[in-house]
Structures are given as C-alpha cells and as structure tokens.
Amino acid sequence: MVKVLKTGLWLRLFAAMGLVGGLGNTASAEDWAEDQWGTLSGRELDIAAGLELTWGIKIMSFGALLMIVTQLTRASTRARIGASLIVIFVVSEGVTVSTLSGRGYGEDASFPVAPLLIAGVLALLALASCIVHWNDPAEA
C-alpha cells in the first residue's frame, strides 16, 4: 500500500489539477459567472466574472505553491507541508462555497460532478499519502 501512496506523485497530480482547474476558471470566468449566478447583465455580470476570475487565480496559485513545495521538499517535510496545504485548501474552498451559497451562488446552476469528483479523489489520495509518510526519516 505504501508503494502506491507515493507522496510526490499524488501531490504533483493534485497540484496539476489545481493549475488546470484554475486556468479553466480564469479562461471562462464570465461563463462560470452566468452559470452560477443566473441571468446577470452589465455591472453585476462584471462583478460576478471578477469573482470567478479571482477564484481561478486563487486555485492556480495554490496549485503552483503545492508544485513548488513538492519539488523543494523531501520525506516527512514534504508529507507534513503537503498535508497542511491540502487541508487549508479544502477548508478554504468549503468556506468560500458555503459563504457564497448563502448569497445565491449556484442556485439552479449545473453542478460540475466529474471535475469535483476527480479533485476530491485526488485530494484524498494525496492527503492519505502524506499521512502515511508523515514520519518518514530524512533522506541522506
């Protein structure tokens, strides 16, 4: 089981998902805004698209940070920082969605099941690999 849960691999895959997902969000911010907020026009659409653009940049920044940390660290250091970053990211995304949902975000919108399912599975596998390697000895 430990051979399957290679921390570097799963962290890189999760980081790449963040980079690609964030890029998709920024590239189609206006489409996301219209889908998630309903019929908007003028200034409302600009503000909603700006929110989606900012959200995409946040996700890409997380992906880049996780990729850099994965490249620069090893063993238990990688596992501990990786686990911390995954938990922080998942919690921050949950807080963001729950806060915006109370303001009408996502009402009557299409739910992106496949990307969220893939991201959730990658997050769990990356977190599990970090937990398994939490106390790995430092490499010589």
C-alpha positions in Angstrom: 0.0 0.0 0.0 2.8 2.4 0.8 4.3 1.9 -2.7 1.0 3.1 -4.2 0.8 6.1 -1.9 3.9 8.0 -3.2 3.7 11.5 -1.7 5.4 13.3 -4.5 3.3 11.7 -7.2 -0.1 12.4 -5.6 0.9 15.9 -4.6 2.0 16.7 -8.1 -1.2 15.3 -9.6 -3.3 17.3 -7.1 -1.2 20.4 -7.9 -1.6 19.9 -11.6 -5.4 19.6 -11.1 -5.3 22.9 -9.3 -3.3 24.5 -12.1 -5.6 23.2 -14.9 -8.8 23.8 -12.9 -7.8 27.3 -12.0 -6.8 28.0 -15.6 -10.2 26.8 -16.8 -11.9 29.0 -14.3 -10.0 32.1 -15.3 -10.3 31.5 -19.0 -14.1 31.1 -18.8 -14.9 33.4 -15.8 -17.8 35.0 -17.5 -19.4 31.7 -18.4 -18.9 30.4 -14.8 -20.5 33.6 -13.5 -23.5 33.3 -15.7 -23.9 29.6 -14.8 -23.5 30.1 -11.1 -25.3 33.4 -10.6 -28.1 33.1 -13.2 -29.1 35.9 -15.5 -26.9 38.9 -15.0 -26.0 41.9 -17.1 -23.9 45.0 -17.0 -22.1 45.7 -13.8 -23.5 42.7 -12.0 -22.0 40.4 -14.6 -18.7 42.2 -14.5 -18.5 41.8 -10.7 -19.5 38.1 -10.8 -17.0 37.4 -13.6 -14.3 39.2 -11.5 -15.2 37.0 -8.6 -14.8 33.9 -10.7 -11.5 35.2 -12.2 -10.2 35.8 -8.7 -11.3 32.4 -7.6 -9.5 30.8 -10.5 -6.3 32.7 -9.7 -6.5 31.5 -6.1 -6.8 27.9 -7.3 -3.9 28.3 -9.7 -1.8 29.9 -7.0 -2.5 27.0 -4.7 -1.5 24.5 -7.4 1.7 26.4 -8.2 2.6 26.6 -4.5 1.9 22.9 -3.9 4.0 22.0 -7.0 6.9 24.2 -5.8 6.8 22.8 -2.3 6.7 19.3 -3.6 9.8 19.9 -5.7 11.8 21.5 -2.9 11.0 19.2 0.0 11.5 15.5 0.7 10.3 12.8 3.1 8.4 13.8 6.2 8.8 17.5 5.5 7.0 17.1 2.1 4.3 15.0 3.8 3.7 17.4 6.6 3.7 20.6 4.5 1.6 18.8 1.8 -1.0 17.6 4.3 -1.2 21.1 5.8 -1.7 22.7 2.4 -4.3 20.2 1.3 -6.4 20.7 4.5 -6.0 24.5 4.2 -7.1 24.5 0.6 -10.1 22.2 1.1 -11.3 24.1 4.2 -10.9 27.5 2.4 -12.8 26.2 -0.7 -15.6 24.9 1.6 -15.9 28.2 3.4 -15.9 30.1 0.2 -18.7 28.0 -1.4 -20.8 27.9 1.8 -20.4 31.7 2.2 -21.4 32.4 -1.4 -24.2 29.8 -1.4 -26.0 31.9 1.2 -25.9 34.8 -1.2 -27.4 32.9 -4.1 -24.3 31.3 -5.7 -25.1 28.1 -7.5 -28.8 28.2 -7.3 -30.3 26.5 -10.3 -26.8 26.0 -11.7 -25.3 23.0 -13.3 -23.2 21.0 -10.9 -19.7 20.1 -12.3 -19.8 16.5 -10.9 -16.8 15.0 -12.8 -14.2 17.7 -12.0 -15.3 17.8 -8.4 -15.2 14.1 -8.1 -11.7 13.8 -9.6 -10.5 16.7 -7.4 -12.0 15.0 -4.3 -10.4 11.7 -5.0 -7.0 13.3 -5.8 -7.2 15.3 -2.6 -8.0 12.2 -0.5 -5.2 10.2 -2.1 -2.7 13.0 -1.7 -3.7 13.5 1.9 -3.6 9.8 2.6 -0.1 9.6 1.1 1.0 12.5 3.3 -0.4 10.8 6.4 1.3 7.5 5.6 4.7 9.2 5.1 4.3 11.7 8.0 7.2 10.3 10.0 9.5 9.2 7.2 13.2 9.6 8.0 15.0 12.3 6.2 16.9 11.2 3.1 20.6 11.2 3.2 
